[in-house]
Amino acid sequence: MLGLIISLIIVGLIAGAIARLVVPGKQNISIPMTILLGIIGSFVGGFLGFLIFQHDPMDGFFQPAGIIGSIIGAIIVLIVYIRFSGRSAKTR
């Protein structure tokens, strides 16, 4: 159980950081928010993977994705966050 939590945090940090690098502009969010962004992105990526491929290896459509799915999901979550949070991304 502890290994799962640590792996979620590490994948969340990696996916969130890459998403912040890919999305243009400066996002004013902290490191814990970046980790949370990546973790939520992982579940969004898993959900989208289920919708696209209709394959469910874990008997539940709400599941964590691999690193690529996590990055794609984190990018989507970050774009939605910027769009609906009322904050404008500042250009560099």
N, C-alpha and C positions, 0 to 999 in steps of 0.2 A: 504494500500500500504506500509506504514511504517512497519507494522507487518510482511509482506512478506519479506521485505529486511532484517529485524532483524533476522527472522527465517532462511533465507538463509545463513546469516553470521554465526549463531550459529551452524547450521547443517554442514556448510562448515568447521568450525573450528574443530568440533568433528570428522567428516569423514577424514579430512586431517591429524589430529593428530594420529588417529588410523592407517591410511595408512602408515604414517611415522614410527610408531612403528612396524608394521608388515613387511615392506620391510627391508631386512637386509642391514646393512651399515649405515653410517652417511650421511644424506642429508644436505647440507649447504643451506637451504632456510629459509627465515624469516617467522614470524608469518602471515603477510599479504599474502605471497605466499602460506602458508599452508591453509589459508582460501580460497584463489582462487583455489588451488588444490582440496579442498573438494567440492566447488561449481561446478567446471567443472566436477569432478567425479560424482556428483549428476545427472547432465544432461547425462553423458555417461551411468550411471546406468539406467536412465529412458529410454534411447534409446535402450540399450541392453534388458531391460525388454519388451519393445514393440516388438523387433525382436524375442525374444524367445516365448513370450506368445501370441502375436498378439491381445492383449487386450489394448484398448486405452480409459481410463476413461475420458481424458481431450480433446478429439478431436484434437490431434496433437502428432506426434511421438516424438517430441523434448520437453520433459517434465522433471521436477525434479522427482527424485525417493525417496523412503523411506530411512530410515537411513541405512539399510543393503545394499540396492542397491547403495547408495551414497558411502559407504565404499568400496564396490567392485569396483565401478567406479573410486574412488580416487586411489586405489591400481594400477589399470590398467594405469591410467594417470601418476602416479609417476614412474612406471616401464618404460613407454614409454619416459618420460622426462629424466630419468637417461640414458637410452639407446641412445637417439638421441641428448642430449645436449653436448656430448663430455666430460662430467664430469664423473669421476669414483667414485662410492660410496666407501668410505673408510670403511674398516672393523674396528670393535670396538676393 
